[in-house]
Amino acid sequence: MVSRVVWGGLFAAGATAVAIPLIAQPGPANAPVARYDMRAGTISGMPAGMGGAMSMMFGGGRSNNVQHELYLRLGSSQASAKGAPKADHFPPPAAKLGKSVALTTPREERGEDVLPQKPKGRLLIYWGCGEHAPKGQPIVIDFARLASGQVPPGLWTSTIIRDWGPNLQNSRTFGRWPSEDGKYVKPDTALPGPHRVASNYAPEMNFTLTKDFMAALRVNTSSLPSGASMVRWTGIPEATGYLAGLFGGKQTGNGEMGDMVMWTSSATRQFGGGLADWLSPSQVAALVRDRTVLAPTATSCTVPAEVIRDAGDFRVGTLTGFGPEENFSYPPRPATGPWRLEWTARIRHRSTTSWMQMPGMPSGMGAAAEDDGRGSGSGGQNCRRRGGLGGMLGGALGGGGC
């Protein structure tokens, strides 16, 4: 993309103004033949953020102190040279993934599951940090209408687009990992060092990563006299911004779920969309400026008293710290002449944590369960969003999805 030509410089010499143009660097002359996308995440607290929390609410999931997740996606405009598509990522030894991991070409990528039945009750939506919710909140949505596809306009953000790079639809040939090779990232997997991606449908890629998985987020909560809840966390040096969320609900007299509550720290009522993804530092910087995302210096946020009141005794919270990005391309930009790209590669980072609050549970704790040591990038899993209502709400708060 060609950058904007900037005119600058006002020199006070005899009241004469001189405008000096800064010539923009020419962009690539073509789209790259192949694109590679890496996502590296750190997960603490309850498993897999809000999506995992929802799973635990309904009978599944396991707790894990600190996990790592890694997703690899390769897309090419070329067909495989001969035979079936084959691709491998060769990481440095510190990754502890063996010689290589195999990128599988799936026949399809599964999406959301269909809700088994229409949920009852209402969804109460709050947003913004503060002891009390501002006038005009909550927005109330009937679940029956939501489940039948009647989504109110402006409910989920459309300004922050999900960007997963290569996929089956925008690539002639596509491969992804985790796949079916039985490998998974571990708590002590390290990323810095030389990486190589070789396949029979894309140019070979070689690049060196300098950034490792982000540190784990640690959260504690406390009740305020107003009924609000204070959420505090230890900041991460490489974080570019933070987004907090909370989900809760009350049961009816017959044991069914009644009204549910969803809250986000966004001051601009932004839910879902790309906020559930790994965002680039430039994206986060813009979101910090418009108060959609909390600044990287933030270490606390107050959940309004009205949210705590309406959410009942059982609440699940999530916090995402967005992180750095590294980009690579080949060949290097030439001094003169057209720049014909063969491939590009990027890696984005984030750190997420989640916690449960319920009667008798210490403040800010996750559910206790045995740790099996596996990260979210475990073998045999597709990069997919959790289906049903739990996945939908988890993604809306920014902690769900892959």
C-alpha positions, 0 to 999 in steps of 0.5 A: 500500500502506498503511504500518504505523501506528507507535506511538512516544514514551515520555516520562519525566514522572512515570513516565507513558508516552504513546503517540502514533500516527503516522497512515498516509498513505492509499494509492491508491484504484485500480491505475494505468491504466498502468505504465512500467518502465525498466531502466538498466544499465552493463556492463564486462568481458566482454559482458552479464555471466555470460550473455555469458561463457557465450556466449564459452565456447561460441564466441560473444560479443564483448568491450566495454570499457563498454556501456550497456543500457536496457529499456523496458516499458509496460503498460496496462489499456486497449485501443488507442484505434483501430488497432494499438497504438502507443507512443513514448518521447521522451527528452532529446537527451543520450540520442542516440536521436533524436526517439523510440524505438518501443515494440513490442507483441510477439505473444509473449515468448520464454523459455528455450531447451531444452537440445539434450542432457542435460549430463553430470557434476555441479554443485558449489555453494558460497557465501559469502566466505572462504578456505575453504568451511564444513562442509557445502559443496559441495552436489552435483547430478547434471546429468542429473537437473537437465536432466530437470526434477528441480530440488532444492528450495531450489536457486534462491531463492524469497524474491526474486521477479523483478519486471519490472513490465508484461508480456504476461500482466498487461497488456491492452496491452503494449509494449517496447523494444528493438524493431524500430526499429534503435536502441540505446543507446550508451556516451555515452547519458545519461538525465537530463532530461525524458522523455515516453511517448505511446501510443494505449492509455495516458495520456501520461506526463511525468517528469524523470530525475535519475540517469544510468547508474552508473559501470563496475565494475573488478575485479582478482583475486589468488591467496592462499597458501591457494589461495583467490582474492581479488577486489577492486573499486573501489566505486561511490558510488551502489551499494546493495550487491554480489553476486559469483559464479564459474563454472568446470569441468574437462574429462574426458580425452576433452574433454567437460565434467566437474564444473562449479562454481558459487559466489556471495558470498551467505552465505545460499545464495541463487541466481537468482530476483530476484537476477539482476534490478535490485533496489530500494534497499529490497530490497537493504537487507534483503538486506544485513542478512541477508548475502545481498548484500554491503554497499555499503561492501564492496570485496573478497571471497575465493573459497574455495580449494575453489571454485578447486580444483574449478573448474579452470583456466578460470573466469568471474566476475561482479560486480553493483552494485545501484543507485538507483531513481526513482519517478513517479506522476500525479496527485499525492496529493491533500490529501483524498479518494481518490487515483486514479492514472492512471499510475506510472513507475519506473527502476532501475539496476545496474552489472555486470562479468565476467572470465575467469581461465585459464592465461596470462591476466593477472589479472581480464581479460576476453577481448580482441575488437574493440569495435563500440560497441553496447550490450545494448539493441540494436535487434531484441533481445527482453528475454530470458534466454539459453537453455540451461544457460549462461543458467540458470547465468548467471542463478543468479549474478545477472549473466545475463538482461535 
